[in-house]
Amino acid sequence: QIDTLVGLEETKIELSPHFEYLWFPIPDMGAPVLSECIPVLQQVESRIAGGKRVVFHCKGGLAFSRDIR
């Protein structure tokens, strides 16, 4: 079961209220500056440390989300 979804799409999506949604928009096939990633990665780290299951989602699953492991 997924607890938190990190949306990397440029357009915010609507989710069931059963999910926590962190929106961190990145232009399609783009790459953010590392310093811009730190706040969202800290939030993700905190959730994982608390036992939450976190999934990253981007438009095609081909660029940014595959690089976060």
C-alpha positions in Angstrom: 0.0 0.0 0.0 1.2 3.5 -0.9 1.0 6.2 1.8 2.6 9.2 0.0 2.8 10.0 -3.7 5.4 12.5 -4.8 4.1 14.0 -8.1 6.8 15.3 -10.4 4.4 16.3 -13.2 4.0 19.9 -14.2 0.3 19.7 -13.6 -1.0 18.9 -10.1 -3.2 15.9 -10.0 -6.3 15.1 -7.9 -5.9 12.0 -5.7 -8.0 10.1 -3.2 -7.8 11.7 0.3 -6.3 8.4 1.4 -3.0 9.4 -0.1 -0.7 12.2 1.0 0.4 14.1 -2.0 3.7 16.1 -2.3 3.8 18.1 -5.5 7.3 18.9 -6.8 6.8 19.9 -10.4 9.7 19.4 -12.8 9.5 20.2 -16.5 9.1 17.0 -18.6 12.5 15.5 -19.4 14.1 18.3 -17.3 16.4 18.1 -14.4 16.0 20.3 -11.3 18.9 22.0 -9.5 20.1 19.8 -6.6 19.5 22.6 -4.1 15.8 22.7 -5.2 15.4 19.0 -4.5 16.7 19.0 -0.9 13.4 20.2 0.7 11.3 17.5 -0.9 13.9 14.8 -0.4 14.0 15.8 3.3 10.2 15.4 3.5 10.4 12.0 1.8 13.2 10.9 4.1 11.1 11.9 7.1 8.1 9.9 5.9 10.2 6.8 5.1 11.8 7.0 8.6 8.3 7.1 10.0 7.4 3.8 8.2 5.5 5.4 5.3 5.6 4.0 1.8 6.6 6.7 -0.7 6.2 6.5 -4.5 7.5 9.0 -7.1 5.5 9.6 -10.2 6.4 11.5 -13.3 4.7 11.8 -16.7 6.5 8.9 -18.4 8.5 7.3 -15.7 11.5 7.7 -18.0 13.3 10.6 -16.6 13.4 11.8 -13.0 11.4 9.3 -11.1 13.6 6.4 -12.2 16.7 8.3 -10.9 15.4 8.5 -7.3 16.1 5.2 -5.6 
